[in-house]
């Protein structure tokens, strides 16, 4: 089953969930605020998609934490993201054990689900 990870009040997550609901696509929602992703989960996502897809460098949290000015390894970034899930691009769609997608792009959603 499709899993959607995110934060309920995030606009991108709302758009993604509304799209899926509108098109009668079943999914399980995992709230990062209640169930933050483990470091192991983030490593799996990194293996599938790459660190640049996971970390939202344009986001407010990234800027506020001053991460741009730090020389952090991918592992260090993932460790920080596991404790601060608002650093992760949202929503995260996990299709199966192999495929994961970050963010909301209506074109991608249409191609994938309609």
C-alpha positions as CSV (number, residue, x, y, z in Angstrom):
1,X,0.0,0.0,0.0
2,X,1.1,3.5,-0.7
3,X,2.5,5.4,2.3
4,X,2.5,9.1,2.6
5,X,4.8,10.7,5.1
6,X,4.6,14.3,6.2
7,X,3.3,16.9,8.5
8,X,-0.5,17.4,8.5
9,X,-0.5,21.2,8.4
10,X,2.1,21.4,5.6
11,X,0.6,22.9,2.4
12,X,2.4,20.5,0.1
13,X,1.3,17.5,2.2
14,X,-2.3,18.8,2.1
15,X,-2.1,19.2,-1.7
16,X,-0.7,15.7,-2.1
17,X,-3.3,14.0,0.1
18,X,-6.1,16.0,-1.4
19,X,-5.0,14.8,-4.9
20,X,-4.9,11.2,-3.8
21,X,-8.2,11.4,-2.0
22,X,-9.9,13.1,-5.0
23,X,-8.7,10.3,-7.3
24,X,-9.7,7.5,-4.9
25,X,-6.2,6.4,-4.3
26,X,-5.8,4.5,-1.0
27,X,-2.9,5.5,1.2
28,X,-1.6,5.3,4.7
29,X,-0.6,8.6,6.3
30,X,2.4,8.7,8.6
31,X,2.6,11.9,10.6
32,X,6.3,13.0,11.1
33,X,5.3,14.8,14.3
34,X,4.0,11.6,15.9
35,X,6.3,9.2,14.2
36,X,9.6,10.8,13.0
37,X,11.5,8.8,10.5
38,X,14.3,6.6,11.9
39,X,17.9,7.1,10.7
40,X,17.6,3.7,9.1
41,X,14.5,4.8,7.1
42,X,16.3,7.9,6.0
43,X,19.3,5.9,4.9
44,X,17.0,3.7,2.8
45,X,15.5,6.7,1.2
46,X,18.9,8.1,0.5
47,X,20.0,4.9,-1.2
48,X,16.9,5.1,-3.4
49,X,16.7,8.8,-4.2
50,X,19.9,10.6,-3.0
51,X,20.4,13.1,-0.2
52,X,19.6,16.0,-2.5
53,X,16.0,14.8,-2.8
54,X,15.5,14.3,0.9
55,X,16.7,17.5,2.5
56,X,14.7,20.6,1.8
57,X,17.5,23.2,1.5
58,X,15.0,25.9,0.4
59,X,12.9,25.4,3.5
60,X,12.7,27.7,6.5
61,X,14.0,25.0,9.0
62,X,17.2,24.5,7.0
63,X,17.9,28.3,6.9
64,X,17.0,28.8,10.6
65,X,19.3,26.0,11.7
66,X,22.2,27.5,9.7
67,X,22.9,24.2,8.0
68,X,24.1,25.9,4.7
69,X,27.1,27.3,6.4
70,X,28.1,24.0,8.0
71,X,30.2,21.4,6.3
72,X,28.1,18.3,7.1
73,X,28.3,14.8,5.7
74,X,25.3,13.1,4.3
75,X,25.1,11.0,7.4
76,X,25.2,14.0,9.7
77,X,22.4,15.6,7.6
78,X,20.3,12.5,7.9
79,X,20.9,12.3,11.7
80,X,19.7,15.9,12.0
81,X,16.7,15.3,9.8
82,X,15.7,12.2,11.9
83,X,15.4,14.6,14.9
84,X,14.0,17.5,12.8
85,X,11.6,16.0,10.2
86,X,10.6,19.4,9.0
87,X,14.0,19.4,7.1
88,X,12.6,16.6,4.8
89,X,10.9,17.5,1.5
90,X,7.3,16.7,1.9
91,X,5.2,14.8,1.2
92,X,7.2,11.6,1.0
93,X,5.5,8.9,-1.1
94,X,6.7,5.4,-0.5
95,X,5.3,3.1,-3.2
96,X,7.0,-0.2,-2.2
97,X,10.4,-1.3,-1.0
98,X,12.1,0.2,-3.9
99,X,10.4,3.5,-4.9
100,X,10.1,6.8,-3.0
101,X,9.2,10.3,-4.2
102,X,9.7,13.6,-2.4
103,X,7.5,16.7,-2.7
104,X,4.3,17.5,-4.5
105,X,4.3,17.8,-8.2
106,X,0.9,17.5,-9.8
107,X,2.3,16.4,-13.1
108,X,4.1,13.5,-11.5
109,X,1.1,12.5,-9.4
110,X,-1.1,12.5,-12.6
111,X,1.5,10.4,-14.5
112,X,1.9,8.0,-11.6
113,X,-1.7,7.6,-10.4
114,X,-4.2,8.5,-13.2
